[in-house]
Amino acid sequence: MLPFPNISPIAFSLGPIDVRWYGIMYPLTFTIGYFLVQKFLREKKWEVSKNFVPDLVLTMLLGVVLGGRIGYILFYDLPIYIAHPANIVKVWQGGMSMHGGILGVVIALSIFAKVKKISLYKVADLVIPIVPLGVALVRLGNFINAELYGRVTNSKFCMVFPTDPAHCRYPSQLIQFALEGVVVFVIIYALRNKIKTPGILSWLFLILYSIFRFIAEFFREPDAQIGYLWNGATLGQILSIIVIAISLGGIWIIKRKK
């Protein structure tokens, strides 16, 4: 059995306000992303306005937060929010969908590209290495919060979380941190300048993320209000299959046009 580290989910307090590690992970992602985008622009030798990077990072932030929240409401707990609409704005109570966040970023980048009169695929490929980095940090925040943990198991690779001291569970947050975050980031970062056709890198990210998410779902405890669906599959696995199919179609269209 693995010991759960003695880490408080509260990083620090500002008077009556507790600042959690989970909440820090979002601004940390976009702070790192700000400097990475500047690095990528220098590599590509793009000439952009001084507001380009701040506007781009802010656009992604809005896409992640709004998309993640709306996605969770629609995909995971719609009846509850219909019954209690005031809970929609209570983001501090949890409820962010990774698939919704990715969709939110796509929509936000589409608007950004149209306003800036630049190719959506070029903008997406520019920022896509930041996304798995954000996935890794958010999953780390989930782990510190002792939430979204794994299925009950007798394996030695299990952990007793303080929010459920009666069971030993897979630390699925760490599995997702490693697979969906670190591994995908390393691959996409390494290929960022090697794949020349615009759009391929972004679609490849979606495929890799979805494959690893599908695998990680075998260790993760499904949301209680949803449980297991068709033939024991989880909602995360079903959404991952859909994303993989769409991504393969996107690559096929790009190759066909080229």
N, C-alpha and C positions, 0 to 999 in steps of 0.2 A: 504494500500500500504506500502511495506517495503522500508525504505530509503537505497540508495546505499552508502556504507561507503566511506568516503573521503580518499582513499588510492591511492597514486601515483603508477602506474605500474612500475616506475623506482625506484629501491631500493637505488642505489647510482650511481655516475658517476666517472669514472677514465679518467680524461682529456676529450677527445672527445667521449669516449665510455660510453654509458649508459648501466648499468647492471640492467636487469629487474628481478622482483620477479619470473616470470615464468622460466627464465633461471636458477635461483638459486635453484629451486625445484629439478632439476635433480641431481646436485652434493650433495644436502642435502639428497636426497633419498639414494644415494649410500654411503654416509658417515655413515648414520644410519645403512644401510644394512651391512656395513663392521663389525660393532660391534655386530649386531644381529647374523651374520653368526658365528662369534667367540663364541658367547653364545650358539648357537645351536650345534656347534661342541663339546663344553664341555659337554653339556647335553647328547649327543650321545656317548661321550668318543672316538671320532675318533682321530687317530694319523695321522696327515698330515704334509707335509713340510711347512716351513715358508712362501713359496711363494704361497701356495694353496689359501688362502683367497684373497690376492691382485689380483691374476690371475683370480679368479672366479668373483670377483666384476667387474674387467675391462672387462671380457667377457660379463657379463650381460649389462654393460653400452653400449658397442658396439652393442650388439643385440637390445637393446631398441632404440637407436638413428638411426641406419641404418634400422632396421625393421620398426620403426614408420614412418620414412620418405618415404621409398620405398612403404610401405603399403598405405600411403596417396596418393602417386602419382598413384599407380595402381588402387586403389579402388575408389578414390574420384575425381581426376582431371587429368586423363591421357591425354585427348586431349590438354589441356593447356600446359602441360609440353612437349608434342611432338612438339607443335608449338614453344615453347620457352624453349629449353633444358637447357639454362644457368640458368634458375630459379630453377633447381633441387638442386643446392648447396646453394641456398639462404634460409637456414633454419630459419634465423631471420625474414623472412616474414611470418612464420607460416606454418602449414601443417604437423601435426603428427597424425598418426592413432594409436589408442590404440590397436585395433586388430592386426595391423601390428607390433606394438612393442612387443606384446605377442608372435607372430609367430617368430619374430626376436630373442627373448630370447630363444625360444625352439630350434631353429637352432644353436644358439651360444652355448647353453648348451650341445647339441648333440656333437658338435665338441670338446668342453672342456672335456666331459666324455670320449670320444674316446682317446684323447691325454693322459689323466690321468689314463686311463684303470680302470674306475669306472662305476658303473651302472648309466645310465642316470636318471632313476627314483629316485635313492637315492639322486643324486645331485639336481634334480628338487624339491623334497620334502624338501630338506635342505633350499633352498632359496625362496620357494614359498611364505612364509609370507611377504617377502619384497615387492612383486609385488603389492598387494592391498594398501600397505602403499605408494608406488610410485604413484599409481592411485589417491589416496586422495590428495597428495601434488600437483600433476599436475593440477587436477581440481580446486584446490584452486588458482593456478597460472592463470588458465583460467578466474576465477571469478575476480581476481584483474585486469586482462587485459581487462575486460568487453567484452569478446569474447565467442563464442559458447554458447550464452544465449538461453533462452527458447522461447516457443511460446507465441504469444500475447494472453493475457487473461484479463478478467474482475474480476478475483478472487482477494480477498484481499491479497493472497499470490503471489503478483507480485512486480516487481521492475523496475524502469526506469533507464536504463543504459546510461552512458554518450555518448556511441557510437551510441545510437538510442533514443534520447530524446522524440521522437514523440509517443512511444508506451510503455505500461507497460507489462512486460514479466515475465514468470516464471524464477526464478534464478536456472535454471537447473544444472548449475555447482555445486551449493551447494547440490542439490539432488544427483548428481553423487558422489560428495565428501563423502556424508553420507552413501549412499547405496553401491556403487561399491567399495568405499575405506574403510571407518571406519568399517561398519558392516561386510564386508567380511574379513577384517584384524582380527577383534576380533574373528570371528568364526574359521578361519584357524589357528590363533595363539593358540587358546585354544585346537585345535585338533592335533597340530603338533606332540605330543608324544603319543597320544592315538590311532591313526590309525597306525597299525604296518605294513600293507602290502605296500611295495614300489609302488609308482605311484598313489595310490588312493587319497592321499591328493592333488596332483597336478591336477588330473582330477576333483576333487571336487571343487577346486578353479575356474577352467574354467566354471563349471556349475553354481556356485553361481554368479560369475561375469556376465555371460551372461544373467542369469535371471534378475538380477538387472539392467543391461544395457538395456534389453528389456523394462522393466518398465519405466526407466528414459527417454527412447526415446519418450514416450507419452507427455513429458513436454518439450523436447528439440526441437529447431528449426532445421529442416534438412538443410544440406549444400545447398546453393542457386543453385549451378550448377547441383544438383541431384534431390532435392525435394522429393516428395512422390512417392513411387514405387507401386508395386502390391497391390491392395486393400487398399491403404493408408499406407502401411507399409514403414518404412524407411530402408535405407541400413544398418544402425546399428542393426536394429531388425532382418533383414534377415541374417546378419553375425552371430548374437547371436544364432539364431536357428541352423545354421550350426555347430557352435562350441559346442552347447549342444548335438547335435546328435553324433558328433565325440567323445565327452567326454564320453557319455554313452556307446558307442561302446568300447572305451578304457578300461573302468571299467569292462565291460562284458568279454573282452579278458583276463584281469588280473585274474578275478574270475574263468574263465574257466580253465586257465593254472594252477591256484593254486589247 
